[in-house]
Amino acid sequence: MWHNPLPKTVNWDFPKVMIPLSDKYRILDYDMRLFNKFGLNVNIVVGYKADFIREYCKKRGYDATFVDDPTYFQSYNVGRTLMNIEHVLLNNTPLITSYGDNIILEHTFRQFLKTEGDICTVDGKAALMKFNKHGIDEFYRVIRTFDLTKHIETLDMYGGKGGDTHIFNTLYAIKEAGNAVWKNTFGNMWDVDEPSDRRRIWELTEIKEFLAS
């Protein structure tokens, strides 16, 4: 998981993963409970308010390894972060990457984990990806050799070249080249920093049960 500030349109001064779901829980709590339930080793990439996240995890007793991204402030996008932590990802396959600001229901996550492919996604989104060794090698090979900026026409919300667009173009370039098998799981995943999604999330039975625990 990695953590950047909220968009400037949202009046909260903390990383997106720390968005409150209730007075007791934040989205990080939901994510950690889900990942721990499936026995995953968690690496958290920190930049913006890194000490805040470290201290919160310590107080909650979460077992996680922290990876610093000292250049997060240069663009605030996931594309740059992925390049900065390449050494971590290449040495830890199979692996799952998560933006850390999404809610994914347990049954969808279970189905996602069972999906066989070099690169796997949920609903075609880059917010949650699973790689085997061949998949992550191909992902970085394409990033290093393919001039993705030619295919990016829009700026992301932080004013830099779009990190999400960068990743999507990488995935599609891999798919078109046919050098890696890309599989997609259809399920339910919501962006917690979107007000319409937050309203929907709080009506879900699984989330209600989590918040009441």
C-alpha beads as a LAMMPS data file, in Angstrom:
LAMMPS data file: protein, C-alpha beads

213 atoms
212 bonds

1 atom types
1 bond types

-500.0 500.0 xlo xhi
-500.0 500.0 ylo yhi
-500.0 500.0 zlo zhi

Masses

1 110.0

Atoms # bond

1 1 1 0.000 0.000 0.000
2 1 1 1.135 3.545 -0.563
3 1 1 -0.162 6.821 0.760
4 1 1 -0.425 10.280 -0.785
5 1 1 -2.364 13.358 0.362
6 1 1 -6.009 13.797 -0.437
7 1 1 -6.929 15.873 -3.491
8 1 1 -6.978 19.607 -2.823
9 1 1 -10.764 19.539 -3.254
10 1 1 -11.089 17.490 -0.046
11 1 1 -10.682 19.437 3.187
12 1 1 -8.861 16.771 5.235
13 1 1 -5.198 17.093 6.115
14 1 1 -4.085 13.469 6.218
15 1 1 -3.203 10.646 3.809
16 1 1 -6.122 9.083 1.986
17 1 1 -5.643 5.769 3.774
18 1 1 -6.473 7.582 7.031
19 1 1 -9.956 8.632 5.895
20 1 1 -12.315 7.899 8.825
21 1 1 -14.927 5.214 8.328
22 1 1 -16.297 5.858 11.829
23 1 1 -15.188 7.375 15.125
24 1 1 -13.268 4.171 15.808
25 1 1 -11.917 3.024 12.445
26 1 1 -10.097 4.399 9.423
27 1 1 -9.741 2.765 6.030
28 1 1 -6.285 1.501 7.038
29 1 1 -7.947 -0.571 9.755
30 1 1 -10.222 -2.242 7.234
31 1 1 -7.367 -2.937 4.834
32 1 1 -5.074 -4.363 7.513
33 1 1 -7.798 -6.614 8.900
34 1 1 -8.522 -7.913 5.386
35 1 1 -4.864 -8.503 4.484
36 1 1 -4.080 -10.131 7.839
37 1 1 -7.089 -12.425 7.524
38 1 1 -5.574 -13.854 4.360
39 1 1 -2.094 -14.126 5.886
40 1 1 -0.433 -11.504 3.694
41 1 1 2.868 -9.820 4.576
42 1 1 2.242 -6.077 4.341
43 1 1 4.699 -3.416 3.135
44 1 1 3.411 0.141 3.536
45 1 1 5.023 2.795 1.350
46 1 1 4.996 6.070 3.266
47 1 1 5.702 9.642 2.232
48 1 1 3.128 12.232 3.252
49 1 1 2.824 12.273 7.076
50 1 1 4.828 9.051 7.311
51 1 1 5.320 9.316 11.079
52 1 1 1.567 9.672 11.590
53 1 1 0.974 6.374 9.777
54 1 1 3.826 4.596 11.576
55 1 1 2.568 5.711 14.987
56 1 1 -1.011 4.733 14.174
57 1 1 0.053 1.235 13.101
58 1 1 2.169 0.894 16.244
59 1 1 -0.747 1.855 18.501
60 1 1 -3.012 -0.597 16.677
61 1 1 -0.438 -3.382 16.841
62 1 1 -0.299 -3.891 13.076
63 1 1 2.571 -5.983 11.737
64 1 1 3.867 -4.128 8.679
65 1 1 7.165 -3.161 7.069
66 1 1 7.510 0.509 6.115
67 1 1 9.172 1.624 2.898
68 1 1 10.018 5.320 2.551
69 1 1 9.312 7.194 -0.680
70 1 1 11.293 10.431 -0.129
71 1 1 10.293 11.936 -3.495
72 1 1 6.519 11.550 -3.072
73 1 1 6.074 15.348 -2.963
74 1 1 7.400 15.775 -6.509
75 1 1 4.274 14.478 -8.192
76 1 1 2.029 12.702 -5.661
77 1 1 1.250 9.949 -8.146
78 1 1 1.418 6.189 -8.077
79 1 1 3.456 5.926 -11.261
80 1 1 6.432 7.627 -9.610
81 1 1 5.970 5.631 -6.416
82 1 1 6.099 2.343 -8.316
83 1 1 9.399 3.369 -9.851
84 1 1 10.800 4.410 -6.466
85 1 1 9.992 1.061 -4.849
86 1 1 11.010 -1.149 -7.766
87 1 1 13.701 -2.796 -5.625
88 1 1 11.042 -3.854 -3.107
89 1 1 8.549 -5.223 -5.618
90 1 1 11.054 -7.160 -7.724
91 1 1 12.233 -9.065 -4.658
92 1 1 8.817 -9.978 -3.287
93 1 1 6.854 -11.960 -5.839
94 1 1 4.137 -13.061 -5.999
95 1 1 2.832 -9.760 -4.713
96 1 1 -0.236 -7.564 -4.483
97 1 1 -0.174 -3.779 -4.795
98 1 1 -2.967 -1.618 -3.399
99 1 1 -3.550 2.124 -3.481
100 1 1 -4.720 1.861 0.120
101 1 1 -7.740 4.139 -0.341
102 1 1 -10.172 1.568 -1.695
103 1 1 -12.720 -0.676 -0.034
104 1 1 -12.898 -4.170 -1.495
105 1 1 -15.337 -6.733 -0.117
106 1 1 -13.947 -9.963 1.276
107 1 1 -15.606 -12.314 -1.218
108 1 1 -14.248 -10.261 -4.125
109 1 1 -10.776 -10.226 -2.586
110 1 1 -10.892 -14.003 -2.117
111 1 1 -11.858 -14.457 -5.761
112 1 1 -9.115 -12.029 -6.794
113 1 1 -6.465 -14.040 -4.910
114 1 1 -7.492 -17.195 -6.780
115 1 1 -7.277 -15.535 -10.209
116 1 1 -4.459 -17.085 -12.265
117 1 1 -2.424 -14.761 -14.454
118 1 1 0.870 -12.913 -14.724
119 1 1 -0.978 -9.696 -13.867
120 1 1 -4.429 -9.605 -12.254
121 1 1 -6.762 -6.697 -11.484
122 1 1 -10.236 -6.113 -10.056
123 1 1 -12.733 -4.478 -12.411
124 1 1 -9.794 -3.542 -14.650
125 1 1 -8.572 -0.977 -12.112
126 1 1 -4.943 -0.327 -11.253
127 1 1 -5.953 0.325 -7.628
128 1 1 -5.468 -3.368 -6.803
129 1 1 -3.049 -5.512 -8.801
130 1 1 -1.477 -8.938 -8.358
131 1 1 1.782 -9.951 -10.046
132 1 1 3.795 -13.106 -10.392
133 1 1 7.524 -12.887 -11.175
134 1 1 7.019 -12.762 -14.941
135 1 1 4.243 -10.187 -14.574
136 1 1 6.251 -7.716 -12.476
137 1 1 9.337 -8.141 -14.694
138 1 1 7.231 -7.367 -17.760
139 1 1 5.571 -4.434 -16.023
140 1 1 8.891 -2.736 -15.304
141 1 1 10.352 -3.675 -18.681
142 1 1 7.510 -1.825 -20.393
143 1 1 7.820 1.185 -18.083
144 1 1 11.529 1.457 -18.835
145 1 1 11.354 0.933 -22.597
146 1 1 8.005 2.335 -23.728
147 1 1 7.521 6.103 -23.954
148 1 1 4.190 6.263 -22.180
149 1 1 4.159 10.055 -22.072
150 1 1 3.196 10.088 -25.746
151 1 1 -0.057 8.423 -24.779
152 1 1 -0.921 10.677 -21.860
153 1 1 -3.017 13.675 -22.850
154 1 1 -4.441 14.709 -19.502
155 1 1 -2.910 15.894 -16.240
156 1 1 -3.741 14.228 -12.983
157 1 1 -5.404 16.083 -10.124
158 1 1 -2.048 17.015 -8.637
159 1 1 -0.799 18.818 -11.750
160 1 1 1.777 16.267 -12.887
161 1 1 1.658 13.607 -15.565
162 1 1 -1.089 11.233 -14.517
163 1 1 0.213 8.371 -12.419
164 1 1 -2.938 6.298 -12.873
165 1 1 -2.936 6.905 -16.622
166 1 1 0.716 5.888 -16.681
167 1 1 -0.145 2.561 -15.063
168 1 1 -3.190 1.907 -17.249
169 1 1 -1.159 2.565 -20.383
170 1 1 1.510 0.209 -19.103
171 1 1 -1.063 -2.545 -18.547
172 1 1 -2.613 -2.070 -21.975
173 1 1 0.799 -2.020 -23.629
174 1 1 1.585 -5.335 -21.928
175 1 1 -1.770 -6.779 -22.970
176 1 1 -1.355 -5.706 -26.588
177 1 1 2.172 -7.101 -26.741
178 1 1 0.919 -10.434 -25.458
179 1 1 4.046 -11.053 -23.384
180 1 1 2.134 -11.485 -20.125
181 1 1 -1.283 -12.896 -19.289
182 1 1 -3.573 -10.240 -17.813
183 1 1 -6.666 -11.530 -15.983
184 1 1 -9.490 -9.494 -14.476
185 1 1 -11.737 -10.275 -11.516
186 1 1 -15.194 -8.745 -11.553
187 1 1 -16.325 -7.600 -8.138
188 1 1 -16.935 -4.615 -5.912
189 1 1 -14.342 -1.951 -5.154
190 1 1 -14.955 1.669 -4.173
191 1 1 -12.801 4.797 -3.933
192 1 1 -13.200 6.033 -0.377
193 1 1 -12.224 9.621 -1.186
194 1 1 -15.278 9.925 -3.473
195 1 1 -18.335 11.208 -1.524
196 1 1 -20.794 9.143 -3.583
197 1 1 -18.766 5.995 -2.921
198 1 1 -18.538 6.718 0.811
199 1 1 -22.322 6.943 1.058
200 1 1 -22.609 3.593 -0.697
201 1 1 -19.893 1.978 1.443
202 1 1 -21.632 2.769 4.728
203 1 1 -24.762 0.939 3.528
204 1 1 -22.927 -2.337 2.878
205 1 1 -23.704 -5.126 5.360
206 1 1 -20.051 -6.235 5.516
207 1 1 -18.881 -2.718 6.320
208 1 1 -21.627 -2.204 8.901
209 1 1 -20.504 -5.397 10.652
210 1 1 -16.875 -4.268 10.574
211 1 1 -17.672 -0.839 12.012
212 1 1 -19.781 -2.418 14.755
213 1 1 -16.995 -4.813 15.811

Bonds

1 1 1 2
2 1 2 3
3 1 3 4
4 1 4 5
5 1 5 6
6 1 6 7
7 1 7 8
8 1 8 9
9 1 9 10
10 1 10 11
11 1 11 12
12 1 12 13
13 1 13 14
14 1 14 15
15 1 15 16
16 1 16 17
17 1 17 18
18 1 18 19
19 1 19 20
20 1 20 21
21 1 21 22
22 1 22 23
23 1 23 24
24 1 24 25
25 1 25 26
26 1 26 27
27 1 27 28
28 1 28 29
29 1 29 30
30 1 30 31
31 1 31 32
32 1 32 33
33 1 33 34
34 1 34 35
35 1 35 36
36 1 36 37
37 1 37 38
38 1 38 39
39 1 39 40
40 1 40 41
41 1 41 42
42 1 42 43
43 1 43 44
44 1 44 45
45 1 45 46
46 1 46 47
47 1 47 48
48 1 48 49
49 1 49 50
50 1 50 51
51 1 51 52
52 1 52 53
53 1 53 54
54 1 54 55
55 1 55 56
56 1 56 57
57 1 57 58
58 1 58 59
59 1 59 60
60 1 60 61
61 1 61 62
62 1 62 63
63 1 63 64
64 1 64 65
65 1 65 66
66 1 66 67
67 1 67 68
68 1 68 69
69 1 69 70
70 1 70 71
71 1 71 72
72 1 72 73
73 1 73 74
74 1 74 75
75 1 75 76
76 1 76 77
77 1 77 78
78 1 78 79
79 1 79 80
80 1 80 81
81 1 81 82
82 1 82 83
83 1 83 84
84 1 84 85
85 1 85 86
86 1 86 87
87 1 87 88
88 1 88 89
89 1 89 90
90 1 90 91
91 1 91 92
92 1 92 93
93 1 93 94
94 1 94 95
95 1 95 96
96 1 96 97
97 1 97 98
98 1 98 99
99 1 99 100
100 1 100 101
101 1 101 102
102 1 102 103
103 1 103 104
104 1 104 105
105 1 105 106
106 1 106 107
107 1 107 108
108 1 108 109
109 1 109 110
110 1 110 111
111 1 111 112
112 1 112 113
113 1 113 114
114 1 114 115
115 1 115 116
116 1 116 117
117 1 117 118
118 1 118 119
119 1 119 120
120 1 120 121
121 1 121 122
122 1 122 123
123 1 123 124
124 1 124 125
125 1 125 126
126 1 126 127
127 1 127 128
128 1 128 129
129 1 129 130
130 1 130 131
131 1 131 132
132 1 132 133
133 1 133 134
134 1 134 135
135 1 135 136
136 1 136 137
137 1 137 138
138 1 138 139
139 1 139 140
140 1 140 141
141 1 141 142
142 1 142 143
143 1 143 144
144 1 144 145
145 1 145 146
146 1 146 147
147 1 147 148
148 1 148 149
149 1 149 150
150 1 150 151
151 1 151 152
152 1 152 153
153 1 153 154
154 1 154 155
155 1 155 156
156 1 156 157
157 1 157 158
158 1 158 159
159 1 159 160
160 1 160 161
161 1 161 162
162 1 162 163
163 1 163 164
164 1 164 165
165 1 165 166
166 1 166 167
167 1 167 168
168 1 168 169
169 1 169 170
170 1 170 171
171 1 171 172
172 1 172 173
173 1 173 174
174 1 174 175
175 1 175 176
176 1 176 177
177 1 177 178
178 1 178 179
179 1 179 180
180 1 180 181
181 1 181 182
182 1 182 183
183 1 183 184
184 1 184 185
185 1 185 186
186 1 186 187
187 1 187 188
188 1 188 189
189 1 189 190
190 1 190 191
191 1 191 192
192 1 192 193
193 1 193 194
194 1 194 195
195 1 195 196
196 1 196 197
197 1 197 198
198 1 198 199
199 1 199 200
200 1 200 201
201 1 201 202
202 1 202 203
203 1 203 204
204 1 204 205
205 1 205 206
206 1 206 207
207 1 207 208
208 1 208 209
209 1 209 210
210 1 210 211
211 1 211 212
212 1 212 213
